[in-house]
Amino acid sequence: MYVLFDEKFHFDFMERMPTSMRNVEEVLFDNLDDLEFRDLDGLEFRNLDDLEFRNLDDIEFDNLDDLEFRDLDGLEFRNLDDLEFRNLDDSVFDNLDDLVFDDLDDLVFDNLDDLVFDNLDDLVFDYLDDLVFDNLDDLVFDNLDDLVFDNLDDLVFDNLDDLVFDNLDDLEVRNLDDLVFDNLDDLVFDNLDDLVFDNFDDLVFDNLDDLEFRNLDDLEFRYLDDLEFRNLDDLVFDNLDDLEFRNLDDLEFRYLDDLECNNLGDIKRLISVGT
């Protein structure tokens, strides 16, 4: 079964749509000015081969008790002006082969109790003007083969109780103007094969209770104009095979209560670090 919602579909009749789409092979939302899912107890997309949202001006998931994308071969959000997930109790992306957010002007996750990306082969955020995770109780990236943040103007993690990157093969954050981790209780990077921060204007870790890099094969900070760790209660580098700081204009550790470097294999020398 194939379901297509295109420019000929009138969303004035949105209240008639089922809030659960299950066991459909493909669902495509294409060439719509605006697509809104609002004021629903639950919205579920399950057991689909492909679910695509593309060529839309705006998509909003707002004021839902639960939003779930589960057991999908592919889930793609492409060529959108704005994609917003707001005012949700729980938003879950689980057991997907591929999850792609590509070529969006703005992608916003705001005022969510929990946002979980779990059991994904690939999770890609690519060619976005702005990507914002704000006002979340918990944000979890868990059990992913690859997690990539690439070609973003700004990536902001703000006002989160907990931010966890766990059980990932590779985590890459690259080609960003600014990357900010601010106002977080805990920020943890754990059980990753490789963690790479590459080619930023500014990378700032600020106002965190705890910042931990643990159990990583490789941790690299490279080609950054500024790298700052500041206003942290605890900063921990633990059980890393390789830790590299290279090609940085400025590297600053300031206003830290505790700085721990334990069980490190190799610490590569600093190259072209400003004073």
Secondary structure, DSSP 8 states (H G I E B T S, - for coil): -EEEE-TT--GGGGGGS-SEEES-SEEEEES-SEEEEEEEEEEEEEEEEEEEEEEEEEEEEEEEEEEEEEEEEEEEEEEEEEEEEEEEEEEEEEEEEEEEEEEEEEEEEEEEEEEEEEEEEEEEEEEEEEEEEEEEEEEEEEEEEEEEEEEEEEEEEEEEEEEEEEEEEEEEEEEEEEEEEEEEEEEEEEEEEEEEEEEEEEEEEEEEEEEEEEEEEEEEEEEEEEEEEEEEEEEEEEEEEEEEEEEEEEEEEEEEEEEEEEEEEEEE---S---
